[in-house]
Amino acid sequence: MQDSVSKKPIIIWLLIGCSLIALMVLIGGITRLTHSGLSMVTWKPVTGFIPPMNEQQWIAEFSKYKTSPEYIKKNYHFTLSEFKEIFFWEYLHRLIGRIIGIVFLLPFLYFLFTKKIKDKLLLRNLILMFLLGGLQGFVGWYMVKSGLVNNPNVSHLRLATHFLTALLLFSFIFWNVLKLRFPEKELKTNITRKIYNYSLLLLFFTVLQFAYGAFMAGLKAGKMYPTYPKMGNEWMPSIIIDNFKEYGISALLNDPYTIQFIHRWLAVMVLILTISIAVIARNHFLGYRQKKAIRILLIAISVQFLLGVFTILNSVPVVLGVLHQFGGFLFLTSLLAILYFFKNTDEQLIA
């Protein structure tokens, strides 16, 4: 394992990477909600750093966009200035992705050649981070391509894959930060084991909820039924039952009414499980960081649940939609901390 002196710059480096991925998720949400994701119809991993620099280049870029299904079927009335507005968010989203690549690559090469990385497991994990980052970039372009053929909308299934791979990359990096900052040492009691198992169950439903959140975004399902807790005047609209009879199990992945229904009740399940963890932990001796992580998780789910309700009630305005997505990101971060601190502990964690 790395010694304490050599670990600190690596921890800072990885935390910067985590912050940039969080920023990229935030910008990705804005890109999606402002319908900007299909404004760039080519993928230039290297030269794409440079945006159009003069009017001629802007006209050339706009001409490429005019060949896309989105322009032909939806945005045929767009002017050049309107195109520039949607181009900005997609360009910024891709730019941050490239910056993340540089931020990871250059320090990694420095740490590698100066032999600052002494732990073979850490080196393997860092290489895996690069592979996951490359996968994330590929999945992003694979998603965009789905909206450049005939249908001027990206596949909601590919959108969910893109979002989940970003969360996987963040989670893997953050987990390694925790391992470096708080050395692993299993010290479980019955209560910590129980909370850890509940947290694993919570993680499962959280990931499922993230997937359905992406389905909601991809199918614009959040704009249906701007009421809560009922959907209109019903707890389960009859159209959901009708669509399930017609389309079968595929309705669970493709029907926007069914997807909103599932997303709503998954949120309730996540809320109940989070409260259950807090109730189980009450009146038991736990480490300082374990107790703090549970408090943060409770705050995160409370804010996130309310954001979700207000986002639905207001038919997904950009600001609330982005805050809701980012709130989910923060909830995941606090859940990862709980999983780590209840799986591993040492003297630093005991109050």
N, C-alpha and C positions, 0 to 999 in steps of 0.2 A: 504494500500500500504506500501511496505517496506520503512523504513526511509533511508536517504542518506548514513548513516554509514554502515548499514547492507546490502545495495544494492551493494556496490562496490566489495566485494569478490565474490558475486554471478555473477555479470557482467563479471568479469575477468574469472571466471570458465566457463561460457557459451561461452565466446569468444575463450577460448582455445579449447572448444569442436567444435566450428565452424571451427577453423583453422585445426583441425585434420580431420574433415569431408572433408574440401577442399583438404587436402593432400591425403585423401583416394580416392577422385574422380580423382586426378591427377595420382596416382599409378594405379587406375583402368583403366585409359586410356592407360597407358603404358602396362599394363597386356593384354589389348585387342589387341593393335597394334602389340605386340610382339608374339601374338598367344600363350600366356602362361596360359590362364584361365582354361584349362582342364588338367593341369599337376598334380593336386591333385584330386584323384578320390574318396576320402573319406572326410567326414566332422566330425571333432572331436572338438566340441566347447570348451572343457576344455583342454584336452591333446594336442590339435593341436598347442598349444603355442610352443612346443618343436620340432624343425626340426630334421632331421636325424643327428646324432652326430658322426657316424663312417661309414666306408665303407660298413659294413654288413647292416646297417640300410638304407643306400642309395640304395644298391642293392635290398633290400626288397621293398622300395618305388618305385623303377624303375620297379620291377616285377608287382606291382599293376597297374602301368601306362600301361604296355604292354598288359593288358587285355581290355584297353579302345578302343573305335572305332577310336579315333584320332591316336593312335599308329598303330593300325592294318591297317588303310586305308591311312594314310598320313605320319606318322613319323616312319615307320618301320625301317628306316635306322639310327635312332638316336642312338648315343652312350651315355654312362652314363654321360659324361661331358656335352653333349648337353642337356640332360634331366635336369641337375642341373641348367642350365641357365634359362630355362623356369619355373622351379620349384621356383626359387628365387622370381620372380615377383608375382606369385600367393600366395606364402607363405607370402610375405611382405604385400600384399593387405589384406589378412585375419588377419595378426598380428595387423595391424593398427586398423582393426575393433574391435579386442579384447581389444586393448589399449583404444579405445574410450569408450567401455563399462566400463572399470575400472575407467577411468577418470571421467565418469559421476556418477558411482555408489558410490565410496568412498566419494567424497565431498558431494554428496547428503545425504548420511547417516549421515555425520558429521553435516551438516547444519540442518538436520531434528532433530537429537537427542540433539543438543545444542540450538534448538528453534530459529535458525537464520532466518528460513523461517516463517514469520509471516502472510503473505498474502495467503488466502485460494485459490484464483484464480491462483497465482503463483505456489502453491503446486500442484494444479490440472494440470497445464501446464507442470510442471516438470515430473509428472507421465506419462503424455501423450508422452513426449519426449522419455521416456524409452520404451514405447509400440511401438512407431514409429521406434526406434532403433532396437528392437527385430524383427519387421516386415521386416526391411531392411536386416537383417542377413538371415532371412528365405527366402526372395525373392532371395537373392544372391545365396543360395544353390539350390533353385528351378530352377534358371536360369542355373547353372552349370549342374544339373541333365539332362537337355534337350540335352546336348551334350555327355552324357555318355551311351546312349542306343543304337541307331543305326547310327544316323547321327553325324559325328564328328564336329559339329558346334552347338553352343548354339542357341536357338530360339531368333530371333531378337526382337520378341514381348516381351519375358521375359527379354531380355537385356534392352529394353526401360523401362519396369516396374521397373527394378532394379535401373536404372539411375534416373528415375523420383522420386522414393521413397527416394533416397539419397538427391535429391534437395528439396523435401518436408520437410525432417527432418532438413536440413540446414536452409531452409526458416523459419520454425517454431521457431527454436532456435534463429535465428538472429532477428526475429520480437519481440521476448520476450526481447532480449537485448535492442532493441530500446525503448520498453515500459518501461523498468527499467531506462534507461539512460535519456529518454526524456518523462516525464509523459504526458499521453494523455489528450488533451484538445482541443476539436473541435473548430475551429475558421475559418470557410470557407467564402471565397468571391466567386463571380462569376468566377473569373479567376482560383482560386485554385481548385474549384469544376470541372471546365472544364478540367484542367490538370490532375486531379485525375481520371476522367472518361476516358480520353485518355490513361492514364497509365494502367488502368484496361484492356483496349482493347489490349494494347501492351503486357501486361502479358499473355493474352490468346494466342496471336500469338507466344510469346516467348516459352511458354510451348509446344505448337504444334511443334515449330521448334526444341526444344530439343528432342521430341519424334522422329521426322524424322531424326535428327542427329544420334540417337541411331539405327534407322533402317538402316541408311547408314553404320554405323560401323558393325552391325550384318550381313548385306548382302554384305559387301565389295563394296558397290555401288559407293564409292568415287573414285575407280580406273577406272571407266568407263568415257569416254569423258573428258580427261584432257585438256579441252579448256574452255575459258570464254570470253564473256558472252554466246556465242552459245554452244550448245552441238554438237560437230563436226562442220558440216556446216549448221546445222539447229537450229532454235529456239526451236522447239519441234520435236524430231526425230520421224519418221513414226513408229518405233517399239513400241513407247508408245501407239499410237492409235491402232495398231494391237493387242497389249497385252490387252488393255482395252476392245476391241471387243471380244477377246477370253475368258478373265477371269472375265470380268465385274468389279464390284466395289472392289473386292478383290485385284485387281492390285494396288489400292491405298495403300495397306498395305504390299504387298508381291513382287511386281515387282520392281527390283532394278533400272531400267531405269526411271520408273515413280517416284520412291522415290527420286532419285537425282534431277529430274526436280522440284518436289514440294519443296525440301529442298532449292534449288537455289532461287526460287521465294518467298518462305517464308522469306528468308534472306532480300530480297529487301523490302518486306512488313514491316519487323521489322525496317529496316533502315529508311524508309519513315515515319513511325509512330514516331520514335525517333526524327527525324528532325522536324516533325510537333509539337511535344511537345516543343521543343526549340524555334520554331517560335512563338507559342502561348504565351510563357512566356516572349518573348522579349518586352521590353518597359513597363513592369508592375512591380509594387512594390511587391517584394517577400522577404521572410525571407532569411537570410544569408545561412542557410543550404539548403534551397530549391533551391536557385540559384546554390550553389556548387554541389548539387546532380545532377542537370541537366547538368552541365558542365562535370562532371565525366561520366554521362551516354553517352553523345555525344562522349567523348574520347573512352569509352569502345566499343561502337558500331562501331566506325571508325576502331579501331584496329582489332576487331573481324571480321568485314566484309572483310578486307584485308587479314587477316589470312585464312579465308575461301576460298578466291579466290586462294591464293598461295598454299593452301593445295590441292585443286582440280588440279591446273596446274602441280603440282609435284607428282600426284598420291598417295597422303596421306603418305608421309614419317613419321616416328615415331615422330620426334621432332615437326614438324608442326602440326601433328594430335593432339598431346597432348596439345600444346599451344592453338590450336583452341578450344579444349574442355574446357580448363581452362579459356580461354577468355570468353566463354559463361557463365561460372560460375561467373566470376567477373561482367559481364553485369547484370546477375540476381541480384547480391548483390546491385548494384547501383540502379536497378529498384525497389527493395524492399524499399530502403531508400526513393526514391521519393514517393512511395505509402504511406509510413508512414508519411513523412513530409508534404504531401499535404492532408492527412486525418486528422492529428492531429498537433497542434502547440501550443506553449506557448510563454512566454516572451523571452525565450532563443533563439527562432528562428527568432525573428524580428531584422532586421539589424539596 
